[in-house]
Amino acid sequence: MLRVIAIDGPAASGKSSTAGLVAEQLGWAHLDSGALYRALTLAALDNLGEEWPAQQVIALAERLPVRLVLVGGKFKPEVAGADVEEAIRGDRVTRSVSMLAAIPEVRTWVNTQQRRAVAGGGSAGGFGGVVVDGRDIGTVVFPDAPLKIFLTATPDARARRRLFQRGQEVDGELVRRESDALAARDAADSNRRIAPLKAAGDAVLLDTTAWTLEEQVLRVVELARQRFPK
């Protein structure tokens, strides 16, 4: 059996936080698919300027290389051998990652790297399996994953969580602006031509609007233990 838990959902739905804690509780590895897109975006910004022909991006990724490395139960992104986990979270990368992720050839390359990472990082790496989070994991990357979760919450709830994580004051105006930005991102992700954001037909839908992070982690762990009995 393919030992993968696919967790998808819109921006700021808590996918990565949930996936990381679920993996920790199960003794599995964790792969954040967005980290590889971000690492590739960082490499393109640093080496290709503003023009990103698909084949040049992929050639750059192979040459540097851009890759995922399993460290202590988490797949971390590296560019030319350097850990870029912190660098990829800045505004510079955030502003450009959606543009790069919209390139079909880039998506194909990233999906291939994720499948290779999972093939070598599950039981072969001493873990029970791999928890993978993103926006098209259950629909495109691992459509045969035995357990697929789709997390969602209202834009307002996600806006409040994001502001809290940033350490910003959660006031009405900031929430409104962040909520509007997330709703726009949802629309763009859901209507893109390549791998649109949507729940897989057999995904378990979890509306976490009124849940704490601990509650959603507990629910996913319960589902995992039902689906993957020891």
C-alpha positions in Angstrom: 0.0 0.0 0.0 1.2 3.5 -0.8 1.8 5.0 2.6 0.9 8.6 1.9 -1.5 11.0 3.6 -2.3 13.9 1.2 -3.5 17.1 2.8 -4.7 19.8 0.5 -6.5 23.1 1.0 -6.5 26.8 0.3 -3.8 29.3 1.5 -3.7 29.8 5.3 -5.9 26.7 6.0 -3.2 25.3 8.3 -2.0 22.6 5.9 1.7 22.6 6.7 1.3 23.1 10.4 -1.3 20.3 10.6 0.8 18.0 8.3 4.0 18.5 10.3 2.3 17.7 13.6 0.4 14.7 12.2 3.7 13.3 10.8 5.3 13.8 14.2 2.6 12.0 16.1 2.5 9.1 13.6 6.3 8.8 13.3 6.1 9.6 9.6 8.1 12.1 7.5 6.6 15.4 6.3 6.9 17.0 2.9 5.6 20.6 2.2 5.2 20.7 -1.5 5.1 24.5 -1.5 8.7 24.6 -0.2 10.1 23.1 -3.4 8.2 25.6 -5.6 9.5 28.4 -3.4 13.1 27.1 -3.5 12.9 26.9 -7.3 11.5 30.5 -7.4 14.4 31.7 -5.3 16.8 30.1 -7.6 15.1 31.6 -10.7 15.1 35.1 -9.1 18.8 34.9 -8.2 20.0 33.4 -11.5 17.5 34.2 -14.3 16.2 37.7 -13.6 12.7 38.4 -14.7 12.4 36.1 -17.7 11.7 32.4 -16.9 11.5 30.2 -19.9 10.4 26.8 -18.7 13.4 24.8 -20.0 15.9 27.3 -18.5 14.2 27.0 -15.1 14.3 23.2 -15.2 17.9 23.2 -16.4 18.9 25.6 -13.6 17.1 23.3 -11.1 19.1 20.3 -12.3 22.4 22.2 -12.5 22.5 23.8 -9.0 20.7 21.5 -8.0 17.4 22.4 -6.3 16.3 19.5 -4.3 14.5 18.1 -1.2 16.6 16.5 1.6 15.2 14.5 4.4 16.5 15.9 7.7 15.1 14.7 11.0 11.7 13.6 9.6 11.2 16.7 7.4 12.0 17.2 3.7 13.9 20.5 3.6 14.6 22.5 0.4 18.2 23.0 -0.7 19.6 25.2 -3.5 23.2 24.5 -4.5 23.7 22.5 -1.2 22.5 25.4 1.0 19.5 25.2 3.3 17.0 27.8 2.1 14.1 27.1 4.4 14.2 30.7 5.9 15.1 32.5 2.6 12.1 31.1 0.7 9.5 32.5 3.2 10.3 36.2 2.5 8.1 38.6 0.5 10.4 38.5 -2.5 9.7 34.8 -3.1 6.0 35.0 -2.0 5.3 37.6 -4.7 6.6 35.4 -7.5 6.0 31.8 -6.6 2.5 31.7 -8.1 3.8 32.8 -11.4 6.4 30.1 -11.5 4.0 27.4 -10.3 1.7 28.2 -13.2 4.3 26.9 -15.7 3.1 23.4 -16.7 6.7 22.0 -17.3 7.7 23.3 -13.9 4.8 21.6 -12.2 5.7 18.3 -14.0 9.3 18.6 -12.7 8.2 19.4 -9.2 5.8 16.6 -9.1 8.4 14.2 -10.2 10.8 15.3 -7.5 8.1 14.9 -4.9 7.3 11.4 -6.0 11.0 10.5 -5.9 11.4 12.0 -2.4 8.4 10.0 -1.1 9.6 6.8 -2.7 12.9 7.1 -0.8 11.7 8.8 2.3 8.9 6.6 3.6 9.6 3.2 5.1 12.9 3.1 3.3 14.0 6.1 5.4 12.8 4.5 8.6 9.4 6.2 8.7 6.0 4.7 8.6 5.1 6.8 5.6 5.0 10.4 4.4 2.5 13.2 5.0 2.4 15.6 2.0 0.6 18.9 2.0 -0.1 21.3 -0.9 -2.9 22.2 -3.3 -3.0 19.3 -5.7 -1.5 16.4 -3.8 -4.6 14.3 -3.7 -5.8 15.2 -7.2 -2.5 15.2 -9.2 0.6 14.3 -7.3 -0.6 11.3 -5.4 -4.1 10.5 -6.7 -3.8 6.9 -5.2 -3.0 8.1 -1.7 -5.1 5.9 0.7 -6.0 8.9 2.8 -6.8 12.4 1.4 -7.8 15.3 3.5 -9.1 18.7 2.3 -8.8 21.4 4.9 -10.9 24.5 4.6 -12.1 27.5 6.7 -13.7 30.8 6.0 -11.5 33.6 4.6 -12.0 35.6 7.8 -10.9 32.7 10.0 -7.8 32.1 7.9 -7.0 35.8 7.8 -7.1 35.9 11.6 -4.8 32.9 11.9 -2.3 34.4 9.4 -2.2 37.7 11.2 -1.7 36.0 14.5 1.2 33.9 13.1 2.8 37.1 11.8 2.5 38.6 15.3 0.3 41.4 13.9 -2.6 43.0 15.7 -5.8 41.2 14.7 -8.0 44.3 14.1 -11.1 44.6 11.8 -9.4 46.5 9.0 -6.4 44.2 8.8 -8.6 41.1 8.9 -10.8 42.5 6.1 -7.8 43.2 3.8 -6.2 39.9 4.5 -9.5 38.1 4.0 -10.0 39.8 0.7 -6.5 38.8 -0.4 -7.1 35.2 0.6 -10.4 35.1 -1.3 -8.7 36.4 -4.4 -6.0 33.8 -4.0 -8.7 31.1 -3.6 -10.4 32.2 -6.9 -7.1 32.3 -8.8 -6.0 28.8 -7.5 -9.5 27.3 -8.1 -9.8 28.6 -11.7 -6.3 28.1 -13.0 -6.0 25.8 -16.0 -3.3 23.6 -14.7 -4.0 21.5 -11.5 -6.7 23.8 -10.0 -7.3 23.8 -6.3 -10.2 21.3 -5.6 -10.9 18.5 -3.3 -10.4 15.0 -4.6 -13.6 13.0 -5.0 -12.6 10.7 -2.2 -11.1 13.3 0.1 -12.3 13.8 3.7 -13.5 17.4 3.9 -12.7 19.1 7.2 -14.1 22.6 7.8 -11.8 23.9 10.5 -13.3 27.4 10.9 -14.2 26.8 14.5 -11.3 24.4 15.3 -8.0 24.9 17.0 -4.9 23.5 15.4 -4.8 20.8 18.1 -8.3 19.7 17.2 -7.7 19.4 13.5 -4.4 17.5 14.1 -6.3 15.1 16.4 -8.9 14.5 13.8 -6.4 13.7 11.0 -4.4 11.4 13.3 -7.6 9.5 14.1 -8.4 9.1 10.4 -4.9 8.0 9.7 -4.9 5.3 12.4 -8.2 4.0 11.0 -6.8 3.9 7.4 -3.3 2.6 8.3 -3.7 0.1 11.1 -0.4 -1.2 12.5 
